[in-house]
Amino acid sequence: MDGQCYRPGDWVVYRKVKHSPSPGPRAKDVTPEPKGEAYSYCVDKFWMVRTTDDRSVELVTRRGKHHIVDADDPNLRAASWWERLLFRDRFPQAASSLAARTAV
C-alpha cells in the first residue's frame, strides 16, 4: 500500500523486528542469533494513523506513544478485515486518539 493511501484514523499493522534472550508469546519468525545468546523475531504492532505526508506516516499506539515511519516501509501495511475484528482491542480507540489530536 502506498503511503498516500493512508488516512488519519486508519488501522495499520507494523511488523517490528526485536532481539531478546527470551521472545514473548506473540513472537513470530523466531531465529537464534549467530552466537546463540539471544533470538531475533518479529512482533505485530497494531497502531492507528495519526497524520500523513508524502514521505512519512505518524502512527499512534494504544497507550498514546507516537512513531514516525516511512510511508513505503515494507513492515507497514493496512490491517485486514479479520485483524480488525479479532484484534480490535489491541488497536487504539478512535475517541482517545481524537482527544490526543486536540491536545497537541
DRENVEXPA-542934 format. One line per 3 residues: number of its first residue (from 1); their letters; for each residue x, y, z of N, C-alpha, C, CB. Coordinates in Angstrom, 1 decimal. Each point is the difference from the previous one (the first is absolute). Glycine has a CB too. Layout:
<sepas>
NUM = A = X,Y,Z,X,Y,Z,X,Y,Z,X,Y,Z | ...
</sepas>
This chain:
<sepas>
1 = MDG = 0.9,-1.2,0.0,-0.9,1.2,0.0,0.9,1.2,0.0,-1.9,-1.2,1.2 | 1.6,2.2,-2.1,0.8,1.2,-0.1,-0.4,0.9,1.2,0.1,-0.2,-2.5 | 0.9,1.0,3.0,-0.2,0.8,1.1,-1.1,1.1,-0.2,2.4,-0.4,0.5
4 = QCY = -2.6,0.7,-1.8,-1.0,1.0,-0.3,-1.4,-0.5,0.3,1.5,1.0,-1.7 | -1.6,-2.3,1.8,-1.4,-0.7,0.2,-0.4,0.0,1.5,0.5,-1.4,-2.1 | 0.5,1.6,3.0,-0.4,0.0,1.4,-0.6,1.3,0.3,1.9,-1.5,0.5
7 = RPG = -3.0,1.4,0.4,-0.7,1.2,0.4,0.0,0.0,1.5,-1.4,0.0,-2.1 | 1.3,1.2,2.8,-0.1,0.0,1.4,-1.2,-0.8,0.5,1.0,2.3,0.0 | -0.8,-3.1,1.0,-1.0,-0.9,0.5,0.1,-1.4,-0.5,-1.4,1.9,0.2
10 = DWV = 2.1,-2.2,-1.2,0.2,-1.4,-0.6,0.7,-0.8,1.0,0.0,0.9,-2.3 | -0.4,-2.2,2.4,0.7,-0.9,0.9,1.1,-0.7,-0.9,-2.1,-0.4,1.5 | 3.3,0.3,-1.0,1.1,-0.6,-0.7,0.7,-1.0,0.9,0.3,2.0,-1.4
13 = VYR = 0.4,-2.9,0.8,0.8,-1.0,0.7,1.5,0.3,-0.4,-1.9,-1.8,0.0 | 2.7,1.9,1.0,1.5,0.2,-0.2,0.7,-1.2,0.6,-0.2,2.6,0.1 | 1.0,-3.2,-1.0,0.8,-1.2,0.5,1.3,0.5,0.5,-1.2,-1.5,-1.7
16 = KVK = 1.4,1.4,3.0,1.2,0.6,0.6,1.0,-1.2,0.3,-1.3,1.9,1.0 | 2.6,-1.7,-1.4,1.0,-1.0,0.2,0.6,0.3,1.4,0.5,-0.2,-2.5 | -0.4,-0.8,3.3,0.6,0.1,1.3,1.0,-1.1,0.3,-2.1,1.0,0.8
19 = HSP = 3.0,-0.7,0.2,1.0,-0.9,0.5,-0.1,-0.2,1.5,1.5,0.7,-2.0 | -1.5,-1.9,2.4,-0.1,-0.2,1.5,0.5,-1.4,0.3,-2.0,1.6,0.1 | 2.4,-1.9,1.2,0.3,-1.3,0.4,-1.2,-0.9,0.2,2.0,0.9,1.0
22 = SPG = -3.2,-0.3,-0.9,-1.2,-0.8,0.2,-1.2,0.7,-0.7,0.9,-0.9,2.2 | -1.2,0.4,-3.4,-1.1,0.5,-0.8,-1.3,-0.2,0.7,1.2,-0.4,-2.1 | -2.1,1.4,1.9,-1.4,-0.1,0.7,-0.9,-0.9,-0.8,0.3,2.3,0.9
25 = PRA = -1.5,-2.5,-0.4,-1.0,-0.9,-0.6,-0.5,0.5,-1.4,-0.7,-0.7,2.3 | 0.8,1.9,-2.6,-0.4,0.5,-1.3,1.1,0.1,-1.1,-1.7,1.3,1.2 | 2.9,-1.8,-0.8,1.1,0.0,-0.9,-0.3,-1.0,-1.2,1.6,0.5,1.9
28 = KDV = -1.1,0.0,-3.1,-0.2,-0.8,-1.2,1.4,0.0,-0.7,-2.4,0.6,-0.3 | 2.7,-1.6,-0.5,1.2,-0.1,-0.8,1.2,0.0,1.0,-1.1,1.1,-2.0 | 1.1,-1.9,3.1,1.0,0.0,1.0,1.2,-0.8,-0.6,-1.7,0.2,1.9
31 = TPE = 2.9,0.5,-1.9,1.3,-0.6,-0.4,1.0,0.3,1.0,-0.6,0.1,-2.4 | 1.5,-1.1,2.7,1.1,0.3,0.9,1.1,0.9,-0.6,-0.4,-2.2,1.1 | 1.0,3.0,-0.3,1.0,0.9,-0.6,1.3,-0.9,-0.1,-1.0,2.1,1.0
34 = PKG = 2.0,-1.6,-1.8,1.2,-0.8,-0.3,0.7,-0.6,1.2,0.2,1.4,-2.0 | 0.0,-0.7,3.1,0.7,-0.6,1.1,-0.9,-0.7,1.0,1.7,1.8,-0.3 | -3.0,-1.8,0.0,-1.0,-0.8,0.8,-0.4,0.6,1.4,1.0,-1.9,-1.2
37 = EAY = -0.6,3.2,1.4,-0.4,0.5,1.3,-1.3,0.7,0.0,2.4,0.3,0.4 | -3.0,0.0,-1.5,-1.3,0.7,-0.1,-0.7,-0.5,-1.3,0.9,2.0,1.2 | -2.1,-1.4,-1.4,-0.8,-0.4,-1.1,-0.4,1.3,-0.7,-0.9,-2.1,1.1
40 = SYC = 0.7,2.0,-2.4,-0.6,1.1,-0.8,-1.4,-0.5,-0.4,2.3,1.0,-0.8 | -3.2,-0.1,0.8,-1.4,-0.4,-0.3,-0.8,1.3,-0.4,0.1,-2.0,1.6 | -1.3,1.8,-2.1,-0.9,1.0,-0.4,-1.2,0.0,0.9,0.8,-0.1,-2.4
43 = VDK = -1.4,1.3,2.7,-1.2,0.1,0.7,-0.9,1.0,-0.7,1.2,-0.4,2.2 | -2.5,0.0,-2.4,-0.9,0.9,-0.7,-0.5,1.0,1.0,-0.7,-1.8,-1.6 | 0.8,3.1,1.2,-0.5,1.1,0.8,-1.3,0.6,-0.6,2.4,0.5,0.8
46 = FWM = -3.4,-0.3,-0.1,-1.3,0.5,-0.5,-0.2,1.4,0.3,-1.0,-2.3,0.2 | 1.3,3.2,-1.2,0.0,1.4,0.2,-1.0,0.7,-0.8,2.4,-0.1,0.6 | -2.6,1.4,-0.5,-0.9,0.8,-0.7,0.7,1.2,-0.6,-1.9,-0.7,1.4
49 = VRT = 1.6,1.1,-2.7,0.6,1.1,-0.6,-0.5,1.3,0.6,0.2,-1.3,-2.2 | 0.7,2.2,2.6,-0.4,1.3,0.5,0.1,1.0,-1.1,0.9,-0.7,2.3 | 0.2,0.8,-3.0,0.2,1.0,-1.1,0.9,-0.7,-1.0,-0.3,2.0,1.5
52 = TDD = 0.2,-1.4,-2.7,0.8,-0.5,-1.1,0.5,1.2,-0.8,-1.3,-2.2,-0.1 | 2.4,1.9,-0.7,0.4,1.0,-1.0,0.6,-0.9,-1.1,0.5,1.9,1.6 | 0.2,-1.3,-2.6,0.4,-0.8,-1.1,1.0,-1.1,0.3,-0.4,2.1,-1.3
55 = RSV = 1.2,-1.8,2.3,1.1,-1.0,0.3,-0.1,-0.7,1.3,1.4,1.4,-1.4 | -2.2,-1.0,2.3,-0.1,-0.6,1.3,-1.4,-0.1,0.5,2.3,0.8,0.5 | -2.4,-1.7,0.5,-1.3,-0.2,0.7,0.2,0.0,1.5,-0.9,-1.4,-2.0
58 = ELV = 0.1,2.2,2.7,0.1,0.1,1.4,-1.0,-1.0,0.6,0.8,2.4,0.0 | -0.4,-3.3,0.8,-0.8,-1.0,0.6,-0.2,0.2,1.5,0.7,-1.6,-1.8 | -1.8,1.2,2.3,-0.2,0.1,1.5,-0.4,-1.4,0.5,-0.8,2.4,-0.2
61 = TRR = 1.4,-2.7,1.4,-0.2,-1.3,0.6,-1.3,0.0,0.9,2.5,-0.5,-0.1 | -2.8,-0.6,0.6,-1.2,-0.1,0.9,0.2,0.8,1.3,-0.5,-2.3,-0.9 | 1.7,2.5,1.3,0.3,0.7,1.2,0.5,1.4,-0.3,0.6,-2.1,1.1
64 = GKH = -0.8,2.6,-2.3,0.3,1.4,-0.3,1.4,0.4,-0.5,-1.7,0.4,1.6 | 2.6,-1.4,-1.8,1.3,0.3,-0.5,-0.1,0.3,-1.5,1.1,-1.5,1.8 | -0.2,2.3,-2.3,0.1,0.3,-1.4,1.2,-0.5,-0.7,-1.3,2.1,0.5
67 = HIV = 1.2,-2.6,-1.7,1.1,-0.5,-0.8,-0.2,0.6,-1.4,0.2,-2.2,1.4 | 0.9,2.6,-2.0,0.0,0.5,-1.4,0.8,-1.0,-0.8,-0.1,2.4,0.7 | -0.5,-3.0,-1.7,0.6,-0.9,-0.9,-0.1,0.4,-1.4,-0.5,-1.9,1.6
70 = DAD = 1.4,1.4,-2.5,-0.1,0.3,-1.4,-1.3,-0.5,-0.6,2.5,0.0,-0.2 | -3.1,0.7,-0.7,-1.3,-0.4,-0.6,0.2,-1.3,-0.8,-0.8,2.3,0.0 | 2.0,-2.5,-0.5,0.2,-1.2,-0.8,0.8,-1.1,0.7,0.0,1.4,-2.0
73 = DPN = -0.1,-1.4,3.4,0.7,-1.0,0.8,-0.7,-1.3,-0.2,0.6,1.7,1.7 | 0.2,-2.8,-2.1,-0.6,-1.3,-0.3,-0.7,-0.6,1.2,1.7,-0.3,-1.8 | -1.3,0.7,3.0,-0.6,-0.5,1.3,-1.4,0.6,0.3,2.3,-0.4,0.8
76 = LRA = -2.7,1.4,-1.5,-1.2,0.7,0.3,-1.1,-0.5,-1.1,1.2,2.0,1.0 | -2.4,-2.3,-0.5,-1.0,-0.4,-0.9,-1.4,0.3,0.6,1.5,-1.8,-1.0 | -2.5,1.9,0.2,-1.3,0.2,0.5,-0.5,-1.3,0.7,-0.5,1.7,-1.8
79 = ASW = -0.3,-1.5,2.9,-0.5,-1.2,0.7,-1.1,-0.6,-0.9,0.5,1.0,2.3 | -0.5,-2.3,-2.4,-1.1,-0.7,-0.7,-1.3,0.0,0.8,1.8,-1.5,-1.1 | -2.8,1.1,0.5,-1.3,0.0,0.7,-0.1,-0.9,1.2,-1.1,0.6,-2.2
82 = WER = 1.8,-1.8,2.0,-0.1,-1.0,1.1,0.9,0.5,1.1,-0.4,-1.9,-1.6 | 1.5,2.6,1.4,0.9,0.5,1.0,-0.8,1.1,0.8,2.1,-0.5,-1.3 | -2.8,1.3,0.5,-0.8,1.1,0.7,-1.1,-0.6,0.9,0.4,1.5,-2.0
85 = LLF = -0.9,-2.7,1.6,-1.0,-0.6,0.8,0.6,-0.8,1.2,-1.4,-0.2,-2.0 | 2.4,-0.6,1.8,0.6,-0.8,1.0,0.8,0.8,1.0,0.0,-1.9,-1.6 | 0.7,2.9,1.2,0.9,0.7,0.8,-0.4,1.4,0.3,1.8,-1.3,-0.9
88 = RDR = -3.1,1.6,0.8,-0.6,1.4,0.2,0.4,0.6,1.3,-1.9,-0.7,-1.5 | 2.1,-0.2,2.6,0.4,0.6,1.3,1.4,0.4,0.1,-1.7,-1.5,0.9 | 2.5,1.1,-1.9,1.5,0.3,0.0,0.2,1.3,-0.9,0.6,-2.4,0.3
91 = FPQ = -1.6,2.9,-1.0,0.2,1.3,-0.7,-0.4,1.1,0.9,-0.5,-1.2,-2.2 | 1.1,2.4,1.9,-0.4,1.2,0.8,-1.5,0.3,-0.3,2.3,0.9,-0.1 | -3.0,-0.4,1.1,-1.4,0.3,-0.2,-0.1,1.4,-0.6,-0.6,-1.4,2.0
94 = AAS = -0.4,1.5,-2.9,-0.1,1.3,-0.7,-0.3,1.1,0.9,-0.9,-1.3,-1.9 | 0.1,1.2,2.9,-0.3,1.1,0.9,1.3,0.5,0.7,-2.3,-0.9,0.3 | 3.1,0.0,0.2,1.2,0.5,0.7,1.0,0.6,-1.0,-0.3,-1.8,1.7
97 = SLA = 0.3,1.4,-2.9,0.9,0.6,-1.0,-0.4,1.4,-0.4,0.6,-2.3,-0.8 | -1.9,2.5,0.8,-0.5,1.3,-0.3,0.3,1.0,1.1,-1.9,-1.0,-1.3 | 1.8,0.5,2.6,0.4,0.9,1.1,1.5,0.3,-0.1,-1.9,-1.0,1.4
100 = ART = 2.7,0.0,-1.8,1.4,0.3,-0.1,0.3,1.0,-1.1,0.5,-2.3,0.8 | -1.2,2.2,-1.9,0.2,1.0,-1.1,-0.3,1.4,0.4,-0.6,-1.8,-1.6 | -0.5,2.0,2.4,-0.4,1.3,0.4,0.9,0.6,1.1,-2.3,-0.5,-0.6
103 = AV = 3.0,-0.4,1.4,0.8,0.4,1.1,1.4,0.5,-0.6,-1.1,-1.6,1.5 | 1.5,1.1,-2.7,1.3,0.4,-0.5,-0.1,1.3,-0.7,0.6,-2.3,-0.3
</sepas>
